[in-house]
């Protein structure tokens, strides 16, 4: 599963991924791979996460919103 990550510019201009977002996205990818959720891209920069328990979340570039 490929998940886009927020990045920031380092002093030399290279992009540095946000370590907290890396950890969260890795755990969400594991949850999807284990069958506990599904994820789809709604539009660039916005993904929908549906947990097998019924909760629905929108994952934006800087925020997570619970939909249901």
C-alpha contacts under 8 A as a table, 3 or more apart, distances in Angstrom:
res1	aa1	res2	aa2	distance
1	X	29	X	6.63
3	X	25	X	7.03
4	X	45	X	7.72
5	X	17	X	6.54
5	X	18	X	7.51
5	X	21	X	7.00
5	X	22	X	6.94
5	X	61	X	7.61
6	X	17	X	5.89
6	X	18	X	6.13
6	X	21	X	7.32
6	X	61	X	6.43
6	X	62	X	7.77
7	X	15	X	5.58
7	X	16	X	5.18
7	X	17	X	4.27
7	X	18	X	5.96
8	X	15	X	5.34
8	X	16	X	5.21
8	X	17	X	6.40
8	X	18	X	7.32
9	X	12	X	7.67
9	X	13	X	5.26
9	X	14	X	5.52
9	X	15	X	4.63
9	X	16	X	6.13
10	X	13	X	5.17
10	X	14	X	5.31
10	X	15	X	5.96
10	X	16	X	6.21
11	X	14	X	7.42
17	X	21	X	7.85
17	X	22	X	7.13
18	X	21	X	5.42
18	X	22	X	6.24
19	X	22	X	4.98
19	X	23	X	6.33
20	X	23	X	5.25
20	X	24	X	6.35
21	X	24	X	5.08
21	X	25	X	5.96
22	X	25	X	5.33
22	X	26	X	6.06
23	X	26	X	5.17
23	X	27	X	6.35
24	X	27	X	5.23
24	X	28	X	6.25
25	X	28	X	5.00
25	X	29	X	6.04
26	X	29	X	5.08
26	X	30	X	6.23
27	X	30	X	4.99
27	X	31	X	6.21
28	X	31	X	4.98
28	X	32	X	6.28
29	X	32	X	5.11
29	X	33	X	6.12
30	X	33	X	4.99
30	X	34	X	6.04
31	X	34	X	5.15
31	X	35	X	6.41
31	X	36	X	5.29
31	X	37	X	6.03
32	X	35	X	5.18
32	X	36	X	5.62
32	X	37	X	4.66
32	X	38	X	5.49
32	X	39	X	7.06
33	X	36	X	7.61
33	X	37	X	8.00
34	X	37	X	7.90
35	X	38	X	7.42
35	X	52	X	7.88
36	X	51	X	5.99
36	X	52	X	5.28
37	X	49	X	6.77
37	X	50	X	5.36
37	X	51	X	4.15
37	X	52	X	5.24
38	X	49	X	5.84
38	X	50	X	5.24
38	X	51	X	6.56
38	X	52	X	7.83
39	X	47	X	6.73
39	X	48	X	5.49
39	X	49	X	4.53
39	X	50	X	6.31
40	X	47	X	5.59
40	X	48	X	5.38
40	X	49	X	6.87
41	X	44	X	7.08
41	X	45	X	7.99
41	X	46	X	6.12
41	X	47	X	4.35
41	X	48	X	6.28
42	X	46	X	5.68
42	X	47	X	5.46
42	X	48	X	6.60
43	X	46	X	5.38
43	X	47	X	7.16
45	X	60	X	5.86
45	X	61	X	5.79
46	X	58	X	6.68
46	X	59	X	5.67
46	X	60	X	4.77
46	X	61	X	7.02
47	X	58	X	5.69
47	X	59	X	5.07
47	X	60	X	6.65
48	X	56	X	7.02
48	X	57	X	5.73
48	X	58	X	4.60
48	X	59	X	6.13
49	X	56	X	5.71
49	X	57	X	5.09
49	X	58	X	6.27
49	X	59	X	7.22
50	X	54	X	6.64
50	X	55	X	5.93
50	X	56	X	4.55
50	X	57	X	6.52
51	X	54	X	5.48
51	X	55	X	5.34
51	X	56	X	6.39
52	X	55	X	7.50
54	X	68	X	7.49
55	X	66	X	7.49
55	X	67	X	7.50
55	X	68	X	5.28
56	X	66	X	6.01
56	X	67	X	5.31
56	X	68	X	5.00
57	X	64	X	6.62
57	X	65	X	5.46
57	X	66	X	4.39
57	X	67	X	5.37
57	X	68	X	7.20
58	X	64	X	5.71
58	X	65	X	5.16
58	X	66	X	6.47
58	X	67	X	6.89
59	X	62	X	7.98
59	X	63	X	6.26
59	X	64	X	4.66
59	X	65	X	6.64
60	X	63	X	5.13
60	X	64	X	6.01
